[in-house]
Amino acid sequence: MTWALGLASRERGVHGAGVACLFPATDGGPGPREVEPAAVADLRTSRLRIVKTPGAFDMMSSAAPWGSSVEDDDSPPTPPEDLAADLNRAAVVLGHTRFRTQGATDALEHTSPLLVDSVVGTHNGDVDVDTLPAPPPRTRPKFDTELLLAALSDVGDDRAAICDLLTGMVGRTALVWVDLRDPIRLHLARAALSPLAVARDQFGRLHWASNPGWLRTRLPAAGLRPSGLRMLREGTVETYDLRGGVPEAAWRADFVPTARESDLRKRHSVALLGYTDRDRAADDALLRRRVLSSSV
């Protein structure tokens, strides 16, 4: 299912793409690393696998050599067999397509999913780095997503600190993350503007995407019946308990995010790219933010 949603997400960006497969926990921590994980095209450990490309999502496909484009319109590209097996056995899969806002266009270290300290996450948005906490000495964050995930690693499961972090930053943000120190919990958050839709299938599994239209069409195409499809309201963070195989809501909190005036001008052309008029109107009812004026 993640692969189908990833192919749909190409309309939102072709500057990088990736998937992270998180496998059932085998120990109490993320374990040592001998490489800088963000820059690795295919990172594999006993706990996870992260595959990334500096191009569009379909450039990870077995239908073309690594790094080349796919031009077959008759059949959609499919994942390599070994990646398909990992997607199927993973307890959680995070997918991402990148439209560059910060960092280099073709740099894997700027492409999600990212592993930063103990956190694996994806981030859709653009945040002022000056509004994020200073990086801890054990990391070398270069741009907003790395700083944000490093900060989430620092606060861990402190719910008040999570809300303070999301409230204090300025810009567009939707994100999903798992802390490998507590891998039974999945976190979803929407701050200002950047959308996040969620739905369940007939087996109770949770699916999410930037565009609710993808869930309406791609789940049925895979033989799944979407239910409870909804958009997260701005200023919402949710945590799900993954024990038992079916995600159960464990915690939810509201906060008031802050956007810049420039973010508002990009709402339809960037944040809601590909949305139907009906979905745009529905999202209008979910807006809840402060706006930071650029005037002095």
NUDO-883020 format. One record per residue: x, y, z of N, C-alpha, C in turn; residue in one letter. Coordinates in pm, whole numbers, plus 50000, padded with zeros to 5 digits. Layout:
# NUDO-883020
XYZXYZXYZA
...
This chain:
# NUDO-883020
500824988050000500005000050000500865012650000M
501975012150075502875023650079503415026749940T
503695016449864504235018549729503205025749641W
501945021649649500895027949569500725042649609A
500765045449739500645059349784501865067449741L
503025061049741504235067949698504175071849552G
503645063049468503505066249326502525077749307L
501455077949387500495089049379501135102149421A
502065101449515502645113649571503615120549477S
503925114549363504855121049270504355134649223R
503055136949231502535150049191502985161049286E
503445157349403503835167349502505335169849506R
506135162149433507555164749436508365153549373G
509495157449310510375147649245511835150049284V
512055156949395513415160149437513985149949535H
513275139249556513745128849646512575120649696G
512825108249730511775099449780512405088349860A
511605082349947512145071350026511075064250105G
511435052550156510585044950245511435039750361V
510815038950477511455032950594510585021550643A
511165009750656510484997950709510984995750851C
510084995950948510444993551086509954979751125L
510884971351167510574957551198510304955951347F
509664944951387509404942751529510674944051611P
510544950351729511704953451813512394940751860A
513724941251861514524930151912515354934052032T
515404947252062516144951752179515544964852225D
516164971252325515594983152385516094996152328G
516864996052222517385008552169517765007552024G
518125018751965518415018651821519705011651784P
520605009751878521845002751848522895011851790G
524165007651787525245015951735525195017151584P
525745028251532525805030351389527235033451349R
527675027551240529035029851192529075039351075E
527895044151031527825053050915526945064850951V
527035075250870526105086350879524825082050808E
523755078550881522615071750819521865079950716P
521845093150730521025101250641521505100750496A
522805098250476523375098750341523435085150273A
522875074750334522945061150280521705058350195V
521905053150074520795050449984519975038350029A
520615028850094519915016750138520505012750272D
519935018050379520425015650515519685003650574L
520434993750620519814981650675520404978550812R
519504976350909519894971351040518884960651079T
519064954551195518104944651240516764950951276S
516764964151297515554971251339514804977951226R
515524981451120514874989351016515614988350884L
514934993150780515554995050650515035008150592R
515935016450544515565029150481516155029250340I
515295030550241515715031250101515335044950047V
516285051749983516015065249933516635067149796K
516065076649722516585080649593516535095849585T
517465102249515517395116749498516395121349394P
515675112049332514705115649229513295112349272G
512425109949173511025106849198510875092949260A
509695090449317509455078149390509695065849304F
509295066349177509415054549093510845051349055D
511795059949090513195056949063513745046249157M
512975042449258513355031249343512885017949286M
512215018349171511565006549117512544996749053S
512164984149056512944973848987512714974448837S
511764983048793511484984048650512544992048576A
513504997848647514555005748583515815004848666A
516975006748604518205007048681518165017948786P
518895015948896518925025649004519335039348951W
518485049348979518805062948941518295066948804G
517595058148732517045061948602515535063248614S
514905069348517513475071648523512725059948461S
511445059248491510585048648440509595054648343V
509515049148223508675055048120507585045548072E
507325034748142506325024948101504965029148154D
504085033848068502775038448109501775026948120D
502105015148067501165004048064501084996948198D
502154996348271502144989648401502914998148501S
502345000148620503025008448719504305001848767P
505325009648798506555003848849506324996848983P
507074986649008506934978849131508234979449210T
508164977149339509404977449418510254965149390P
511564966149410512414954249400511894943349493P
512134930949456511544919749532511944920049679E
513214922849709513634922549848513004934049927D
512814945549861512154956649928510674953649948L
510034947449849508634943649863508444934249982A
509384925050002509304915850115509414923450247A
510324933350251510474941150375509254949950400D
508674955450295507454963350311506334954850370L
506264942350328505184933550374505384928850517N
506634927250561506854922050696507034932950801R
507134945550758507364956450852506144958950940A
506394962851063505314966751153504824980751121A
505724989351077505395003051037506185006450912V
505545013150817506235017950697505975032850684V
507055040550669506965054950646507415057750504L
506625065050429507005068850293507035083850278G
507825088650182507945103150165508355106550023H
507785117449971508225123549847508615137849877T
509735142149822510285155149859510125165549748R
509635177349788509725189449708510685198649783F
511825201449725512885208249799512455222149847R
512625224449978512475237850036513755242250105T
514485232750164515765235550226516735224350189Q
518025227550185519015217550153519175215650003G
520125207049966520435204649825519345196049759A
519135198249630518095191149558518385176249547T
519655172549523519985158649495520715151649609D
520605156949731521335151249844520465141449921A
520935129249936520165119250010519995123250156L
520985130250213520895134050353519795144350378E
519235149950270518135159350284516805153050243H
516805140150224515615132950179515105123950290T
513825125050322513195116450421512815103050356S
512615092750441512685092550586514125094150636P
514255100250754515545102350816515605095050949L
516775089950981517065084751113517985094851181L
517465101651283518225111751357518205107751503V
519385104551557519475099051692518555086851703D
517545087151789516685075451807515395076251726S
515195086751650513915089151583514025086551432V
513055079051380512865077251237511605085051200V
511725094251102510555102151071510555108050932G
509385112950894509195120350770508585133750804T
508955143750725508475157450751508095163950619H
506885168950612506395176450496506225190850539N
507085199650490506945213650528508225221450514G
508245232850581509355242150575509315250450703D
510295248750791510285254950923511495264050938V
511295275451001512415284251034513305277251137D
514555274651099515435267251189515705274951317V
515615288251314515865296151434514795294251540D
513655288251502512585285851599512625271651654T
513635263951615513815250451667514945250451770L
514935240951863515995240551965517365238951902P
518375244251971519755242651924520095227851919A
520865223551819521165209351805522005204151921P
521715192051968522565186052071523935182952013P
524935181952097526305180152047526525166951974P
525675157051994525915144051931525425143451787R
524775154051739524265154051601524875165551523T
524715164651391525195175451304524055179751211R
522955184751267521835188551181522215199751086P
521695198850965522005208650861520775216550817K
519585211250841518395218150795517215214550884F
516025219750850514915219450945514465205350985D
514375196150889513905182750924514825175951024T
516125176951002517075170951095516975177051234E
516875190351240516745197151369515455192951440L
514375191951364513095188351423513115174151478L
513655164751401513725150951450514695149451565L
515795156951563516715156851676516035161851802A
515215172251787514495177551903513465167551955A
512785160551864511835150351906512545138951977L
513755135451932514525125252002514885129852142S
515195142752156515545148152287514375147652385D
513185150952339512045151452432511455137652456V
511715128052368511235114552390509725113752401G
509245107552509507795105852526507185116252619D
507895127352641507375138252724506305145652643D
505055143252675503965148552594503895163752598R
504105169552714504085184052724505205190152641A
506385183752642507515188952566507275187752415A
506605177052373506265175652232505365187252188I
504345190152268503435201152234504155214552236C
505055216552332505805229052338506675230752213D
507305219752170508145220252051507315223951927L
506175217251909505335219651792504705233551796L
504425238551915503845251851929504875262751899T
506105260451940507135270751930507735272651792G
507665262651708508285264151575507395272351483M
507995278051380507285286751286507455281351145V
506335279051075506395274150939505345263650912G
505505256550800504565246050758505085232450803R
504225224450864504695211350911503585201050920T
503845189350863503125177050895504205166450909A
504115158051009505175148251029504645135551095L
505385124751070505105111751129506435106251177V
506455100651300507725095551351507505084151449W
508575076351463508655065651562509985067151633V
509965066351765511185066551845511595052051870D
512765048151826513205034251838513395029851982L
513435039352075513475035652217512095031352266R
511065034752191509685031152226508935027752098D
509355017052029508865014251893507425009651884P
506755007851996505355003951991504435015951975I
505015027951965504185039951952504495047351822R
503425050751753503505058251628502915072051652L
503625082451607503195096251631502895103151498H
501775110251492501405118351377501095132451426L
501525142451351501255156151391501055164951270A
500135174151283499955184751184500045198151256R
500975206351214501085219751268500385229251171A
501075239151118500435248751028500455244050883A
499305244850818499145243650673499395229750615L
500575224250626500865211450561499845200950603S
499155194750506498025186050540498465171850577P
497565164950646497775150950681496405144350695L
496155134250611494895126850614495155112750665A
494195107050737494335093450790493045085750763V
493195072550751492055063650735492465049750781A
491495041550808491735027450840491165018850727R
491685006550719491094997050625490234987050703D
489694977150633488774967750696489464958950801Q
490794958850803491534950950902491974959551021F
491594972251020491954981151130493294987751115G
494004984951006495314990950986495175005750953R
496165013550996496135028050979496945032050857L
496385040850775497065046150657497005061350664H
498035067950612498025082550612498655087550482W
498325099950447498825105850323498635120850328A
499355127950241499195142450233497885146450167S
497355137650083496135140850009495075130150038N
493915133950091492885123850119492405116649994P
492535123149878492115116749755492905104149725G
494175103849765494975091849741494415080049822W
493975082649943493425071950026492095067049970L
491315076149914490015072249856490195063149735R
491235065549658491395058049533492375046549544T
493475048549613494535038349614494205026549706R
493515028849816493145017649902492175008149831L
491075013049772490195003849699490894996749584P
491825003649518492554997249408493384985549456A
493744985649585494514974649643493614964649716A
492294965849698491364956649761491054960049905G
491344972249947491104976550085489944986550088L
489164985750195488024994750211488365005550313R
488525018050267488845028650363487645032250449P
487895034950575486845039350666487415049950758S
486535058650806486965069050899487945078850839G
487875080950708488815090150643488605104250698L
489675110550742489585123950799490895131250780R
490795144350782491975152850783492275156750927M
493555156350965493915161751094493755176851092L
493205182251197493095196651209494465202651237R
494685214851190495905221851227496045221751379E
497265219851425497495219851570497015207251638G
497325195651577496915182751635498095173251635T
498275166151747499255155351755498545143151811V
498795131651749498155119151790499215108251806E
499025099751905499905088351927499075075551926T
499605065351858498925052451848499795041551909Y
499165032651983499825020952040499735009551939D
500885004051902500944994051796500894979651847L
500824977751978500754964152030499454957451987R
499554944751956498364937351915498124937451766G
498954944951691498844944751547497894954951488G
496954960051567496024970351520496284983051599V
496654994051532496945006451606495745011351686P
495985014151812494945019351900495325033451945E
494365042651940494625056351983495035056452129A
496185062452158496705062652294496715076652355A
496845086852269496955100552320496705110152207W
496085121252240495835131852143495895145152215R
496465155152149496535168452208496365178952100A
495875190652143495705202052054496715212852092D
497145220351993498015231752016497745241951905F
498255253851921498055264251821499385266651749V
499495262651623500755264251549500895278551494P
502075281551447502365294751391502885293451248T
502305301151159502735301551019503275315450986A
504005316350877504465329250826503485334350720R
503505347350697502645352850592502955346350457E
504225343550432504595337350305504015323350291S
503805316250403503195302950397501775303650345D
501055313950383499655315250342499545316750192L
500485323350131500455325249986500715312249911R
501315302449981501655289749917500675278649952K
499595282050021498715271550069498155263149955R
497595269349853496975261749745497985256649644H
499035264149618500005260249516501015249949565S
501215249249697502205239949754501545230349852V
500995235649962500485227050068499325218350022A
498415223949941497245216449896497305213149747L
498505211549696498685207949556497995194649526L
497185194449420496495182249382495155180149450G
494755189049538493485187649609492315191249519Y
491185184649540489955188549475489385200849545T
488495207849479487855219549542487115215449668D
486515203749666485775199049783486705196649901R
487855190649876488785188049986489415200950036D
489675210449946490175223449992489175230250084R
487895229850045486855236050127486745229050263A
486865215750262486795208450389487965211950479A
489125214150419490285217650500490165231750557D
489425240450489489225254050541488635253850681D
487795243950708487135243150839488085238250948A
489265233550910490195227751006491355236951039L
491345249050987492465258151006492425264451145L
493585264451209493705269951344495175273651363R
495475286251346496895290151353497035304851386R
498205308251432498645322051439499455325051314R
499515337551276500305341651160501315351951206V
502575349051177503665357951214503835368351104L
503615380851136503715391351037505155393851001S
505385396750873506745399450828507085414250839S
506135422550877506375436850890507145439851016S
507875450851017508645454951134508265469051174V
